Amino acid sequence: MPPLLQASPVPPVAEPKSGWRQERKHNSLSEVYASIRVPAANASFWRKLMAFWGPGLMVAVGYMDPGNWATDIAGGSRYGYTLLSVILISNLFAMLLQHLAAKLGIVTGRDLAQACRDHYSKSVAMVLWVFCEVAIAACDLAEVIGSAIALNLLFGLPLPWGVVLTILDVLVVLFFQNKGFRVIESIVAGLIVVIFGCFLYEILVSHPDYLGIAKGLVPQKEVVTNPGMLYIAIGILGATVMPHNLYLHSSIVQTRAIEQTEPGKRMAIKFATIDSTVALFLAFFVNAAILVTAAAAFHENGLFHVADITDAHKLLAPVLGAGAASAVFAVALLASGQNSTLTGTLAGQIVMEGFLDLKLKPWVRRLITRGIAVLPALAVTILYGEKGTADLLVLSQVILSLQLSFAVVPLVLFTGSEAKMGVFVNRPGLQLVAWLVSGIIIVLNLYLLFTTFFK
């Protein structure tokens, strides 16, 4: 059996003096940093892949969280399968950006938050931190609302009580993280299997038009020329590419105890990219399945204006004639909300520690994050009920869209800098594509914000 590397913390590798303003004081997620052993370079492909498998699944959670559901349901019910191409393109964008995030973490030993703090002035870094904290709170808000809606749909639990109950998620995350990072990765993988299985069932009982699905994967000019379709398409893009995932991925790839050499880093980048790309294909299936189910159940039955998660749940069973369809839909929503909680709270810890170079006890950090999300969600559910939570869910996605540029631009800048990345710097072709993708995301999200607030 090939020897295994020791799981002891790996000392930081010296960076070019022109590359970073200062040396980092703490490893990212120091309690689990380099805690997972990886096989030696001469091990088999599958042994190495299994050692690196996991972070991609945690990242993929952000691409199938409750915030994505409303846009996918609206797109499917109103325009059938046409917007499947938008989900596909969004996922391709995400695959590129997550590759860059993983490469940044592996090569530099910094997560994206630490890299921003080291590169920018203190005032700029503080502004970026505030923006990122707002985005983390918005993401957590979507998770809280999604879980509360799912508990209401499954058990009739009033929305305010469902919101309060999500505070317990903090304790669950803390308990399992103390058991080791592999345990958290396994829980996330298990919940993804639940979500995947639920939507596989939904597709089978909805009997979609498979030829229509194939056509929908090909981009149509109507996506751009039809204002209503364009608006939902941008919403899908904005809800798919999540800023907190870039911070998260650049950190959790460092849980592997890799050799701090050029061959060791190349191996880590290779397998981390395979891991995230395959996981994002699973996320693509889930998002596409939500839209396909809405298209088959609602659009093909003349129900063109179903855009609310609760309405979709109520209509699925009677429209499809399958009694379990609504219950399975709610189970998938609950699994999605719980999964997003695990990754969202970790992202919050990474962002605060990275930007501020501050170590807090994990339970303090997560209680702060969850409290920021629970208070507005609780107020809205008490005052406005279901309609208010639906509007709040949409608002959380708009806030995430606003913050996305402040994560994507530094990521592309850093990975395109030879002073910071050395021999691992983005090649000119990759850098050009990265800037093109970034520009498209930024322009479309600005358009989404403009149409949301000024039209």
C-alpha positions in Angstrom: 0.0 0.0 0.0 1.5 3.4 -0.9 2.5 5.5 2.1 0.3 8.2 3.3 1.4 11.7 4.1 1.1 12.8 7.7 -2.0 14.9 8.6 0.0 17.4 10.7 -0.3 21.1 9.8 1.8 22.1 6.9 4.0 25.2 7.4 3.3 28.1 5.1 5.3 28.3 1.9 7.2 31.6 1.5 5.6 33.8 -1.1 7.4 36.2 -3.5 7.9 39.5 -1.5 6.2 41.4 -4.3 3.1 39.2 -4.3 1.6 39.8 -0.8 1.6 42.7 1.5 2.1 40.6 4.6 2.4 37.0 5.9 -0.7 35.3 7.1 -0.9 34.7 10.9 -3.4 31.9 10.9 -4.2 29.0 8.6 -7.7 29.1 7.1 -10.1 27.0 9.3 -7.1 26.2 11.5 -9.0 23.6 13.5 -9.3 21.4 10.4 -6.4 22.7 8.3 -4.4 19.8 6.6 -6.3 17.3 8.8 -7.1 14.9 6.0 -4.4 12.6 4.7 -3.8 12.1 0.9 -2.0 9.2 -0.8 1.5 9.6 -2.2 2.0 10.6 -5.8 2.4 7.0 -7.0 -1.0 5.9 -5.7 -3.8 5.0 -8.1 -6.1 7.6 -9.7 -9.1 6.5 -7.8 -7.4 6.5 -4.4 -6.2 10.0 -5.0 -9.7 11.1 -6.2 -11.4 9.6 -3.1 -8.9 11.5 -0.9 -9.8 14.8 -2.5 -13.5 14.1 -2.9 -15.7 16.2 -0.7 -15.1 20.0 -0.9 -16.8 20.1 -4.3 -20.0 18.6 -2.9 -20.0 21.3 -0.2 -19.6 24.0 -2.8 -22.3 22.4 -5.0 -24.8 22.9 -2.1 -24.7 26.7 -2.7 -25.9 26.1 -6.3 -29.0 24.2 -5.2 -30.0 26.1 -2.1 -33.6 27.4 -1.5 -32.8 30.7 -3.1 -32.5 29.0 -6.5 -35.9 27.3 -6.3 -38.1 30.3 -6.9 -36.3 31.4 -10.1 -36.3 27.8 -11.5 -40.0 27.3 -10.7 -40.9 30.6 -12.3 -38.8 29.9 -15.4 -40.3 26.5 -15.9 -43.9 27.4 -15.3 -43.8 30.4 -17.6 -41.5 29.4 -20.4 -41.4 25.7 -20.3 -37.9 24.2 -21.0 -36.4 27.2 -22.8 -34.4 28.5 -19.9 -32.6 25.1 -19.4 -29.7 26.6 -21.5 -29.4 29.4 -19.0 -28.9 26.9 -16.1 -26.3 25.1 -18.1 -24.4 28.2 -19.0 -24.5 29.4 -15.4 -23.1 26.1 -14.2 -20.3 26.3 -16.7 -19.4 29.8 -15.4 -19.5 28.4 -11.9 -17.1 25.5 -12.8 -14.5 28.0 -14.0 -14.8 30.3 -11.0 -14.6 27.4 -8.5 -11.5 26.1 -10.3 -9.9 29.4 -9.8 -11.0 29.5 -6.1 -9.5 26.1 -5.5 -6.3 27.0 -7.2 -5.9 30.1 -5.2 -6.2 28.2 -1.9 -4.0 25.4 -2.9 -1.1 27.5 -4.4 -1.0 30.4 -2.0 -2.2 28.8 1.3 -4.7 31.6 1.6 -8.4 31.7 1.3 -10.0 34.5 -0.8 -10.7 36.6 2.3 -7.1 36.3 3.6 -5.9 37.2 0.1 -8.0 40.3 0.0 -6.8 41.4 3.4 -3.2 40.8 2.4 -3.4 42.6 -0.9 -5.7 45.6 -0.3 -5.3 48.5 2.1 -7.0 48.1 5.5 -9.9 50.4 4.5 -10.6 48.6 1.2 -10.4 45.2 3.0 -12.9 46.4 5.6 -15.4 47.6 2.9 -15.1 44.2 1.2 -15.6 42.5 4.5 -18.8 44.4 5.3 -20.2 43.6 1.8 -19.3 40.0 2.2 -20.9 39.8 5.7 -24.1 41.2 4.2 -24.0 38.6 1.5 -23.4 35.8 4.0 -26.4 37.1 6.1 -28.5 37.1 2.9 -27.5 33.6 2.1 -28.3 32.4 5.6 -31.6 34.2 5.3 -32.5 32.1 2.3 -31.6 29.0 4.2 -33.6 30.0 7.2 -36.7 30.8 5.1 -36.3 27.6 3.0 -36.1 25.4 6.0 -39.0 27.1 7.7 -41.2 26.8 4.6 -40.3 23.1 4.3 -41.2 22.4 8.0 -44.5 24.2 7.4 -45.3 22.2 4.3 -44.3 18.8 5.9 -45.6 19.2 9.4 -47.8 22.3 9.4 -45.4 24.0 11.8 -46.1 27.8 11.8 -43.5 29.8 9.9 -42.3 31.8 13.0 -41.6 28.5 14.9 -39.9 27.1 11.9 -37.6 30.1 11.8 -36.8 29.8 15.5 -36.1 26.1 15.2 -33.4 26.8 12.6 -31.2 28.3 15.4 -30.6 24.7 16.5 -28.7 24.1 13.2 -25.8 26.0 14.8 -25.5 23.3 17.5 -25.7 20.5 14.9 -22.9 22.0 12.8 -20.6 22.4 15.9 -21.3 18.9 17.1 -20.4 17.3 13.8 -17.4 19.5 13.0 -15.8 18.3 16.3 -16.1 14.8 14.9 -13.8 15.7 11.9 -14.2 17.4 8.6 -14.9 14.2 6.8 -18.0 13.7 8.8 -19.4 17.1 7.6 -18.5 16.2 4.0 -20.3 12.8 4.5 -23.5 14.5 5.9 -23.5 17.0 3.0 -23.1 14.1 0.5 -26.0 12.2 2.1 -28.3 15.2 1.9 -27.4 15.7 -1.7 -28.3 12.1 -2.4 -31.7 12.8 -0.8 -32.3 15.9 -3.0 -31.1 14.1 -6.1 -33.4 11.1 -5.4 -36.4 13.4 -4.7 -36.1 15.2 -8.0 -35.4 12.1 -9.9 -38.8 10.9 -8.6 -40.4 14.3 -9.5 -39.2 14.0 -13.1 -40.4 10.4 -13.5 -43.9 11.2 -12.3 -44.2 14.5 -14.2 -43.6 12.7 -17.6 -41.7 15.6 -19.2 -41.2 16.1 -22.9 -37.7 14.7 -23.3 -37.3 16.2 -26.8 -38.3 19.6 -25.4 -35.7 19.1 -22.7 -33.0 18.5 -25.4 -34.1 21.6 -27.3 -34.1 23.7 -24.1 -30.4 22.9 -23.5 -29.6 24.8 -26.8 -29.6 28.6 -26.3 -32.5 30.4 -28.0 -32.5 34.0 -29.2 -35.8 34.6 -27.3 -33.9 34.4 -24.0 -32.4 37.8 -25.0 -35.2 39.3 -27.1 -38.0 38.6 -24.7 -37.8 41.0 -21.7 -39.7 38.8 -19.4 -37.6 35.8 -20.3 -34.4 37.8 -20.0 -35.4 39.0 -16.5 -35.9 35.4 -15.2 -32.8 34.2 -17.0 -30.7 36.9 -15.2 -32.4 35.8 -12.0 -31.3 32.2 -12.6 -27.8 33.4 -13.2 -27.7 35.6 -10.1 -29.1 32.8 -7.9 -26.7 30.2 -9.3 -23.3 31.8 -9.0 -22.9 32.5 -5.2 -20.1 34.7 -3.9 -19.7 32.9 -0.6 -18.8 29.7 -2.4 -15.6 31.3 -3.7 -14.5 32.1 -0.2 -15.6 28.6 1.0 -13.9 26.6 -1.7 -10.6 28.5 -1.4 -10.5 27.5 2.3 -11.8 23.9 2.5 -9.4 22.6 -0.2 -6.7 23.3 2.4 -8.1 20.6 4.6 -6.0 18.1 2.6 -2.4 17.6 3.8 -0.7 17.9 0.4 3.0 18.1 -0.4 4.0 21.8 -0.5 5.9 21.2 -3.8 5.0 22.1 -7.4 4.1 18.4 -8.3 2.1 18.2 -5.0 0.2 21.3 -5.7 -0.5 20.3 -9.4 -1.9 17.0 -8.2 -4.1 18.8 -5.7 -5.4 21.3 -8.3 -6.2 18.5 -10.7 -8.2 16.5 -8.3 -9.9 19.5 -6.6 -11.0 20.6 -10.1 -12.4 17.1 -10.9 -14.1 17.1 -7.6 -15.9 20.4 -8.0 -16.7 19.9 -11.7 -18.4 16.6 -11.1 -20.3 18.0 -8.0 -21.5 21.0 -10.0 -22.9 18.7 -12.6 -25.0 17.2 -9.8 -26.1 20.7 -8.9 -27.0 21.3 -12.6 -29.2 18.2 -12.5 -31.0 19.5 -9.4 -31.6 23.0 -10.8 -32.6 21.6 -14.2 -34.9 19.1 -12.5 -36.7 21.8 -10.6 -37.3 23.7 -13.9 -38.3 20.6 -15.8 -40.7 19.6 -13.1 -42.3 23.0 -13.2 -42.4 23.0 -17.0 -44.1 19.5 -17.1 -46.5 20.0 -14.2 -47.5 23.6 -14.7 -46.5 25.1 -18.1 -47.9 22.1 -20.1 -51.1 22.3 -18.1 -51.7 26.0 -18.7 -50.5 27.2 -15.3 -48.0 29.8 -16.4 -47.7 32.0 -13.3 -46.6 29.6 -10.6 -43.5 31.3 -9.0 -43.9 30.6 -5.3 -42.5 27.6 -3.6 -45.6 27.1 -1.5 -47.9 27.3 -4.5 -45.8 24.8 -6.4 -46.0 22.4 -3.4 -49.8 22.7 -3.3 -50.3 22.1 -7.0 -47.8 19.3 -7.7 -49.9 16.4 -6.3 -53.2 17.3 -7.8 -51.7 18.3 -11.2 -49.5 15.2 -11.5 -52.0 12.8 -9.9 -49.2 11.5 -7.7 -49.9 11.8 -4.0 -46.3 11.7 -2.9 -45.1 14.4 -5.3 -45.8 17.3 -3.0 -44.3 15.6 0.1 -41.2 14.6 -1.8 -40.8 18.2 -3.0 -40.9 19.4 0.6 -38.4 16.8 1.7 -36.0 18.0 -1.0 -36.5 21.6 0.2 -35.8 20.7 3.8 -32.6 18.8 2.8 -31.6 21.7 0.7 -32.0 24.2 3.5 -30.2 22.0 6.0 -27.3 21.4 3.6 -27.0 25.1 2.9 -26.8 25.8 6.7 -23.8 23.6 7.0 -21.8 25.3 4.3 -23.2 28.8 4.9 -22.0 28.9 8.5 -18.6 27.7 7.5 -18.4 30.4 4.9 -19.3 33.0 7.6 -16.5 31.8 9.8 -14.0 31.8 6.9 -14.9 35.4 5.9 -14.7 36.9 9.4 -11.4 35.2 10.3 -9.9 35.9 6.9 -10.7 39.6 6.6 -10.1 40.5 10.2 -7.4 38.0 11.0 -9.5 37.2 14.1 -10.1 33.9 15.8 -13.5 33.5 17.5 -14.9 30.5 19.1 -16.9 28.7 16.4 -20.2 28.7 18.4 -19.9 32.5 18.9 -19.3 33.1 15.2 -22.2 30.9 14.0 -24.6 32.3 16.6 -23.9 35.8 15.3 -24.4 34.7 11.7 -27.6 32.9 12.4 -29.0 35.6 14.7 -28.5 38.2 11.9 -30.6 36.0 9.5 -33.2 34.8 12.1 -34.3 38.3 13.3 -35.5 39.8 10.0 -37.0 36.4 8.9 -38.9 36.1 12.2 -40.2 39.7 11.9 -41.4 39.2 8.4 -43.1 35.8 9.0 -44.9 37.3 12.0 -46.0 40.5 10.2 -46.6 39.3 6.6 -46.7 35.5 6.6 -46.1 33.4 3.5 -46.2 36.3 1.0 -43.6 38.2 3.0 -41.2 35.3 3.2 -41.4 34.8 -0.6 -40.5 38.5 -1.1 -37.7 38.2 1.4 -36.3 35.2 -0.4 -36.2 37.2 -3.6 -34.5 40.1 -1.9 -31.8 37.8 -0.5 -30.9 36.8 -4.0 -30.7 40.4 -5.1 -28.3 41.1 -2.3 -26.1 38.2 -3.3 -26.1 39.4 -6.9 -24.9 42.8 -5.7 -22.0 41.3 -3.7 -20.9 38.9 -6.4 -18.6 41.4 -8.3 -16.6 42.1 -5.1 -15.7 38.4 -4.9 -15.2 37.6 -8.6 -12.9 40.5 -9.6 -10.3 39.9 -6.8 -10.3 36.2 -7.5 -9.5 36.7 -11.2 -7.0 39.4 -10.4 -5.1 37.2 -7.9 -5.0 34.1 -9.9 -3.8 36.1 -12.9 -0.9 37.6 -11.0 2.4 35.9 -11.6 3.8 37.5 -8.4 1.2 35.8 -6.4 0.7 32.5 -8.2 4.2 31.9 -9.7 4.2 29.1 -12.2 0.5 28.4 -11.4 -0.6 31.8 -12.8 -3.6 31.7 -15.2 -2.5 31.2 -18.8 -3.5 34.1 -21.1 -6.4 32.2 -22.7 -7.8 31.1 -19.3 -7.4 34.7 -18.0 -9.2 36.1 -21.0 -12.1 33.7 -20.5 -12.2 34.4 -16.8 -12.5 38.2 -17.4 -15.2 37.6 -20.1 -17.2 35.4 -17.7 -16.7 38.0 -14.9 -17.9 40.8 -17.2 -21.0 39.0 -18.3 -21.9 38.2 -14.7 -21.3 41.7 -13.5 -23.3 43.3 -16.4 -26.3 40.9 -16.0 -26.4 41.3 -12.2 -26.3 45.1 -12.5 -29.2 44.9 -15.0 -31.1 42.6 -12.5 -30.6 45.1 -9.7 -31.7 48.0 -11.9 -34.9 46.3 -13.0 -35.6 45.2 -9.5 -35.4 48.6 -7.9 -36.2 51.0 -10.7 -38.8 49.4 -12.9 
